Structure formats: C-alpha cells, structure tokens
Amino acid sequence: MLDPSAVAVFADLREEGRELDALVGELSEPGWAKPTPAPGWTVAHQIAHLHWTDRAALLSLTDPAGFGRMVEEALAAPDTFVDEGAAEGAELPPAELLTRWRAGRAALDEALALASPDARFPWYGPPMKAASMASARLMETWAHGQDVADALGVRRTPTARLRHVARIGVRARDYAYAVRGLPAPAEEFRVELVAPSGSEVWAYGPADAAQRITGPALDFCLLVTQRAHRADVALVATGPDADRWLDIAQAFAGPAGPGRPPGPPR
C-alpha cells in the first residue's frame, strides 16, 4: 500500500504539470520560440528538456537497462548532453512536442503509482524511491516552468507545492559544496521559510542552530533552483557558513551552475 505522503506528492506533481501545460497549451508557434532566461533556450527547449527528463525517470522506473544506456550517453558528453537533448526536442513542431510531453507525463504518473514504495531506482545522482523521484520531477517542472513564465511575462501564484522544492534545497546543502570541491560545514543549519499562504512557517534543522536562514519560501526556492540571483531575494543569513551557502546553493543534480545575473526584484 502506498504511503499517503507518496500519494500526495504524486498528485502535486500532476498539478504542477497541469499548471505549466496551461501556460503553453494554447501558445502560437512564435510563442514557443520566445527566448527564456536560460541562455540559448526557448520555451520549446524548456518543454523538450522536461520531456527528456520525464522519459529518463520513466526508464528508471520501468527499464533500468534502458536508463543505464541513457547514463552512458550522458557520460560520453557530460558538458553537452542536457543542451543536446533539449535542442533535439525543440526542433519538433510545437504541437508534436506538446503531445509527446503530455503522453510522457501520463506514462510517468502511472509508473510512479505502480512502483514499489520501498524500492530504490537509479538516477544520475544517488538512487531514489518513487516518492523522492516525484519530488525531484516536481522541482524541475516548477523551475523550468518559472523560465517559461518569465519568457511569457506571466506572474505565477506560488502554492504549497513549493514545500517539495524547499525540502530538496535544504537536503541538497552538502551536495552544493561537494560539486564545487568544497568541504561542507559540520553543523546543521536552521532554515525557517514563510509559506506562500503567509500563515505557516516551514522549518528544517535544529531550532537552536547558530547558522540560520530565514525568509520567504518562494525566494528560497528561486535561489536553490538558480532562477534568481541572491541579490534579488529576501533571504537573511545568520552566521558565516549560512551566508556562504546562499552563494552556492543548488537543488538540482549535475555540475555547479553559473546561476542567474541580478535582475528586477520579484
């Protein structure tokens, strides 16, 4: 029997996909060609990348050997395979790309529901349970959806689904150091984030920790997914280690990203 928390994250992933689908579902061809904040990536590149990674997750759940071949391809071109996958999908006619992305989301949703809740499935980082994989897919869907929204000039309303993104960002603290060849701080941090509702605080880490991060959950999620520059978010760091972390935080697997340049306040 699936854990209720797993069922909840599966439902949240579906909803995150639907919200992004509503942004692109009726776009004209020129709309798909609009540049996004990611250099060289259009709206089509963003959706193509999500389709590519959804397919990778589906293979991980249903065809480990097939997923292994994808990993081998990535290792053969570690600096370019992400861009190449996005570019290949972006060349499709928008209607076909949209259809493929929708079908891939549906297939992944079914596979997640059927997956053994205790099994761990391979990924580009450590193996993950199905619920964790769904959280990671939600994080990426939200982050690339932010790029699409920015390209289209749409202000999205943050939701409680950001809890999944925030949790990954906190848990990935040590990874952000490791991917840069830096030693991670030995002590835990306290992170207190004001939820989008404004009436709840999401707290992580020991309440008495000396190193602390406070601020809006939306701002934290934008920072750890590298969708905003630190100068443009209202996060407060207490302690030198916490302050340093905000300069390098990343919630996603892979090489350290360059981040985003400073821009208009959100």
Number of C-alpha atoms within 10 A of each C-alpha: 5 13 10 9 10 19 15 13 20 25 15 19 24 17 14 21 21 14 16 19 16 10 15 20 14 10 15 11 12 9 16 21 17 15 20 21 18 17 7 10 20 23 29 28 29 26 27 25 26 24 24 20 19 23 18 23 26 22 22 24 24 17 12 17 11 13 21 17 12 17 16 11 12 16 13 11 11 13 12 11 15 14 13 14 18 22 19 13 23 22 12 14 12 24 14 11 19 19 11 18 23 16 13 20 20 14 14 24 18 13 18 22 15 13 17 15 15 12 11 18 20 19 19 14 9 9 14 17 18 26 23 18 22 26 22 21 23 24 27 21 23 24 21 24 24 22 21 28 19 17 19 18 9 12 10 13 7 13 13 13 21 22 19 20 27 27 17 21 22 20 12 18 21 17 21 27 19 13 16 12 9 11 12 15 14 8 12 17 23 21 24 20 24 18 22 18 10 10 7 10 17 15 17 18 15 14 12 10 13 15 20 23 21 19 18 19 27 24 21 30 28 24 26 29 25 21 21 22 20 23 14 16 19 15 20 14 17 14 14 11 17 20 16 12 19 20 15 20 25 29 25 22 16 14 12 16 15 8 19 15 13 12 11 8 10 11
